[in-house]
Amino acid sequence: MKRTLFVLILIVFNIAIDQISKFWIRANVTKHSKSEIIGDYLTLHNVENAGAFLGMGSELNPTMRAIFLLIIPIAVMVYVLYLIFKDKNLDTYSLIGFCCIVGGGMANIYDRFIYGSVTDFLHIDLGGVFRTGIFNVADMSVMLGLGLLITGNILLNKKQKTSK
């Protein structure tokens, strides 16, 4: 029961901080504007992304967009939730990682369902190669989750090699 509550709180927390940040952006930042937070290195925007990562899929017809940006992601989120609750032996990194991925994924799915697009607002440009697209808190949750999954997998592999 404690584990289930932890999972639910973590997922809801990820959704909540994303939705609160997007609500604030929609209410306080002019659409298509650019404001410096830390010079040109970190900037604040208000853009609507009808697609997925870097706008991919935004030019699809509405039926295909619904399939690839709503139906399939919902199915994946349901499957990951099933795995979280079924596999009681997930290591802490993987458990938190999957919760971040589900929370971030569900937050963006909610936006697509309610608004028809996802509000993105942060951009990092450290010059040269390290430059991001415009992203949001849900995207950060998904990336953090992926990083935790990779870290957990690396640590598990090292542990297994050591025990052999």
C-alpha positions as YAML, in Angstrom:
chain: A
units: angstrom
residues:
- id: 1
  name: MET
  ca: [0.00, 0.00, 0.00]
- id: 2
  name: LYS
  ca: [2.88, 2.38, 0.82]
- id: 3
  name: ARG
  ca: [4.48, 1.73, -2.58]
- id: 4
  name: THR
  ca: [1.19, 2.31, -4.42]
- id: 5
  name: LEU
  ca: [0.66, 5.60, -2.61]
- id: 6
  name: PHE
  ca: [4.25, 6.67, -3.42]
- id: 7
  name: VAL
  ca: [3.72, 5.86, -7.11]
- id: 8
  name: LEU
  ca: [0.43, 7.75, -7.28]
- id: 9
  name: ILE
  ca: [1.81, 10.79, -5.44]
- id: 10
  name: LEU
  ca: [4.86, 10.94, -7.71]
- id: 11
  name: ILE
  ca: [2.78, 10.69, -10.89]
- id: 12
  name: VAL
  ca: [0.25, 13.28, -9.70]
- id: 13
  name: PHE
  ca: [3.10, 15.58, -8.58]
- id: 14
  name: ASN
  ca: [4.66, 15.43, -12.07]
- id: 15
  name: ILE
  ca: [1.33, 16.19, -13.71]
- id: 16
  name: ALA
  ca: [0.56, 19.00, -11.25]
- id: 17
  name: ILE
  ca: [3.84, 20.90, -11.57]
- id: 18
  name: ASP
  ca: [3.60, 20.66, -15.35]
- id: 19
  name: GLN
  ca: [0.00, 21.88, -15.50]
- id: 20
  name: ILE
  ca: [0.63, 24.69, -12.99]
- id: 21
  name: SER
  ca: [3.63, 25.90, -15.02]
- id: 22
  name: LYS
  ca: [1.66, 25.80, -18.28]
- id: 23
  name: PHE
  ca: [-1.29, 27.60, -16.68]
- id: 24
  name: TRP
  ca: [1.07, 30.35, -15.52]
- id: 25
  name: ILE
  ca: [2.70, 30.62, -18.96]
- id: 26
  name: ARG
  ca: [-0.67, 30.82, -20.76]
- id: 27
  name: ALA
  ca: [-1.85, 33.52, -18.32]
- id: 28
  name: ASN
  ca: [1.32, 35.63, -18.11]
- id: 29
  name: VAL
  ca: [3.50, 35.21, -21.21]
- id: 30
  name: THR
  ca: [2.52, 36.65, -24.58]
- id: 31
  name: LYS
  ca: [2.21, 34.02, -27.31]
- id: 32
  name: HIS
  ca: [5.27, 33.68, -29.54]
- id: 33
  name: SER
  ca: [7.29, 36.03, -27.34]
- id: 34
  name: LYS
  ca: [10.87, 35.52, -26.18]
- id: 35
  name: SER
  ca: [12.11, 36.74, -22.79]
- id: 36
  name: GLU
  ca: [15.60, 36.30, -21.45]
- id: 37
  name: ILE
  ca: [15.89, 34.48, -18.14]
- id: 38
  name: ILE
  ca: [19.68, 34.02, -18.23]
- id: 39
  name: GLY
  ca: [20.72, 36.00, -21.29]
- id: 40
  name: ASP
  ca: [20.23, 34.02, -24.49]
- id: 41
  name: TYR
  ca: [21.29, 30.86, -22.64]
- id: 42
  name: LEU
  ca: [17.86, 30.24, -21.08]
- id: 43
  name: THR
  ca: [14.81, 31.93, -22.58]
- id: 44
  name: LEU
  ca: [11.09, 31.91, -21.85]
- id: 45
  name: HIS
  ca: [8.53, 31.51, -24.64]
- id: 46
  name: ASN
  ca: [4.86, 30.66, -25.10]
- id: 47
  name: VAL
  ca: [4.34, 28.41, -28.08]
- id: 48
  name: GLU
  ca: [1.79, 25.75, -28.88]
- id: 49
  name: ASN
  ca: [3.19, 22.52, -30.28]
- id: 50
  name: ALA
  ca: [0.60, 20.54, -32.24]
- id: 51
  name: GLY
  ca: [3.08, 17.71, -32.74]
- id: 52
  name: ALA
  ca: [5.44, 15.74, -30.57]
- id: 53
  name: PHE
  ca: [9.18, 16.18, -30.02]
- id: 54
  name: LEU
  ca: [10.35, 19.27, -31.96]
- id: 55
  name: GLY
  ca: [6.94, 19.50, -33.63]
- id: 56
  name: MET
  ca: [7.22, 16.14, -35.38]
- id: 57
  name: GLY
  ca: [3.80, 14.99, -36.52]
- id: 58
  name: SER
  ca: [2.21, 18.45, -36.45]
- id: 59
  name: GLU
  ca: [1.53, 18.27, -40.18]
- id: 60
  name: LEU
  ca: [-0.29, 14.91, -39.96]
- id: 61
  name: ASN
  ca: [-3.99, 14.86, -40.70]
- id: 62
  name: PRO
  ca: [-6.22, 14.95, -37.58]
- id: 63
  name: THR
  ca: [-6.92, 11.19, -37.62]
- id: 64
  name: MET
  ca: [-3.26, 10.21, -37.83]
- id: 65
  name: ARG
  ca: [-2.33, 12.84, -35.23]
- id: 66
  name: ALA
  ca: [-4.97, 11.38, -32.86]
- id: 67
  name: ILE
  ca: [-3.59, 7.87, -33.39]
- id: 68
  name: PHE
  ca: [0.09, 8.77, -32.98]
- id: 69
  name: LEU
  ca: [-0.18, 11.55, -30.38]
- id: 70
  name: LEU
  ca: [-3.14, 10.38, -28.27]
- id: 71
  name: ILE
  ca: [-4.15, 6.75, -28.70]
- id: 72
  name: ILE
  ca: [-0.71, 5.12, -28.89]
- id: 73
  name: PRO
  ca: [0.75, 7.26, -26.05]
- id: 74
  name: ILE
  ca: [-2.26, 6.46, -23.84]
- id: 75
  name: ALA
  ca: [-1.79, 2.75, -24.55]
- id: 76
  name: VAL
  ca: [1.92, 3.03, -23.69]
- id: 77
  name: MET
  ca: [1.15, 4.91, -20.43]
- id: 78
  name: VAL
  ca: [-1.40, 2.27, -19.42]
- id: 79
  name: TYR
  ca: [1.10, -0.51, -20.15]
- id: 80
  name: VAL
  ca: [3.87, 1.22, -18.15]
- id: 81
  name: LEU
  ca: [1.45, 1.73, -15.25]
- id: 82
  name: TYR
  ca: [0.60, -1.98, -15.44]
- id: 83
  name: LEU
  ca: [4.32, -2.82, -15.27]
- id: 84
  name: ILE
  ca: [4.87, -0.46, -12.32]
- id: 85
  name: PHE
  ca: [2.11, -2.09, -10.29]
- id: 86
  name: LYS
  ca: [2.84, -5.66, -11.43]
- id: 87
  name: ASP
  ca: [6.62, -5.75, -10.90]
- id: 88
  name: LYS
  ca: [7.13, -5.22, -7.18]
- id: 89
  name: ASN
  ca: [10.87, -5.84, -7.60]
- id: 90
  name: LEU
  ca: [11.66, -2.71, -9.63]
- id: 91
  name: ASP
  ca: [14.71, -0.93, -8.28]
- id: 92
  name: THR
  ca: [14.18, 2.59, -6.93]
- id: 93
  name: TYR
  ca: [15.74, 4.28, -9.99]
- id: 94
  name: SER
  ca: [13.43, 2.41, -12.37]
- id: 95
  name: LEU
  ca: [10.35, 2.93, -10.22]
- id: 96
  name: ILE
  ca: [10.88, 6.69, -9.94]
- id: 97
  name: GLY
  ca: [11.95, 6.86, -13.60]
- id: 98
  name: PHE
  ca: [8.78, 5.14, -14.81]
- id: 99
  name: CYS
  ca: [6.65, 7.40, -12.58]
- id: 100
  name: CYS
  ca: [8.30, 10.51, -14.06]
- id: 101
  name: ILE
  ca: [7.75, 9.21, -17.59]
- id: 102
  name: VAL
  ca: [4.09, 8.40, -16.91]
- id: 103
  name: GLY
  ca: [3.47, 11.74, -15.14]
- id: 104
  name: GLY
  ca: [5.12, 13.78, -17.89]
- id: 105
  name: GLY
  ca: [3.52, 11.72, -20.63]
- id: 106
  name: MET
  ca: [0.05, 12.01, -19.12]
- id: 107
  name: ALA
  ca: [0.47, 15.78, -18.66]
- id: 108
  name: ASN
  ca: [1.26, 16.26, -22.35]
- id: 109
  name: ILE
  ca: [-1.52, 13.85, -23.38]
- id: 110
  name: TYR
  ca: [-3.93, 15.91, -21.26]
- id: 111
  name: ASP
  ca: [-2.87, 19.08, -23.12]
- id: 112
  name: ARG
  ca: [-3.31, 17.44, -26.52]
- id: 113
  name: PHE
  ca: [-6.74, 16.16, -25.53]
- id: 114
  name: ILE
  ca: [-8.01, 19.42, -23.93]
- id: 115
  name: TYR
  ca: [-6.21, 22.08, -26.01]
- id: 116
  name: GLY
  ca: [-5.28, 20.23, -29.20]
- id: 117
  name: SER
  ca: [-1.62, 21.09, -28.63]
- id: 118
  name: VAL
  ca: [1.04, 21.20, -25.92]
- id: 119
  name: THR
  ca: [2.28, 24.47, -24.42]
- id: 120
  name: ASP
  ca: [6.08, 24.69, -24.55]
- id: 121
  name: PHE
  ca: [8.00, 27.54, -22.97]
- id: 122
  name: LEU
  ca: [11.67, 26.93, -22.11]
- id: 123
  name: HIS
  ca: [14.65, 27.01, -24.47]
- id: 124
  name: ILE
  ca: [18.32, 26.38, -23.66]
- id: 125
  name: ASP
  ca: [21.07, 27.59, -25.99]
- id: 126
  name: LEU
  ca: [24.58, 27.13, -24.66]
- id: 127
  name: GLY
  ca: [26.03, 27.69, -28.10]
- id: 128
  name: GLY
  ca: [27.49, 25.22, -30.51]
- id: 129
  name: VAL
  ca: [26.06, 21.74, -30.23]
- id: 130
  name: PHE
  ca: [24.11, 22.11, -26.97]
- id: 131
  name: ARG
  ca: [20.85, 23.72, -28.02]
- id: 132
  name: THR
  ca: [17.39, 22.40, -27.23]
- id: 133
  name: GLY
  ca: [14.04, 22.84, -28.85]
- id: 134
  name: ILE
  ca: [11.42, 24.68, -26.82]
- id: 135
  name: PHE
  ca: [10.16, 22.34, -24.09]
- id: 136
  name: ASN
  ca: [8.06, 22.18, -20.92]
- id: 137
  name: VAL
  ca: [8.12, 20.63, -17.44]
- id: 138
  name: ALA
  ca: [6.46, 17.40, -18.67]
- id: 139
  name: ASP
  ca: [9.29, 16.98, -21.18]
- id: 140
  name: MET
  ca: [11.79, 17.46, -18.34]
- id: 141
  name: SER
  ca: [9.96, 14.79, -16.31]
- id: 142
  name: VAL
  ca: [10.15, 12.33, -19.19]
- id: 143
  name: MET
  ca: [13.86, 13.02, -19.75]
- id: 144
  name: LEU
  ca: [14.60, 12.73, -16.02]
- id: 145
  name: GLY
  ca: [12.71, 9.44, -15.99]
- id: 146
  name: LEU
  ca: [14.69, 8.16, -18.94]
- id: 147
  name: GLY
  ca: [17.94, 9.18, -17.24]
- id: 148
  name: LEU
  ca: [16.91, 7.34, -14.08]
- id: 149
  name: LEU
  ca: [16.04, 4.21, -16.08]
- id: 150
  name: ILE
  ca: [19.44, 4.28, -17.77]
- id: 151
  name: THR
  ca: [21.23, 4.89, -14.45]
- id: 152
  name: GLY
  ca: [19.30, 2.07, -12.78]
- id: 153
  name: ASN
  ca: [20.11, -0.29, -15.64]
- id: 154
  name: ILE
  ca: [23.83, 0.58, -15.54]
- id: 155
  name: LEU
  ca: [23.97, 0.07, -11.77]
- id: 156
  name: LEU
  ca: [22.07, -3.22, -12.04]
- id: 157
  name: ASN
  ca: [24.45, -4.49, -14.74]
- id: 158
  name: LYS
  ca: [27.48, -3.52, -12.61]
- id: 159
  name: LYS
  ca: [25.96, -5.27, -9.60]
- id: 160
  name: GLN
  ca: [25.30, -8.43, -11.63]
- id: 161
  name: LYS
  ca: [28.85, -8.46, -13.03]
- id: 162
  name: THR
  ca: [30.30, -7.98, -9.55]
- id: 163
  name: SER
  ca: [28.26, -10.84, -8.10]
- id: 164
  name: LYS
  ca: [29.44, -13.26, -10.83]
...
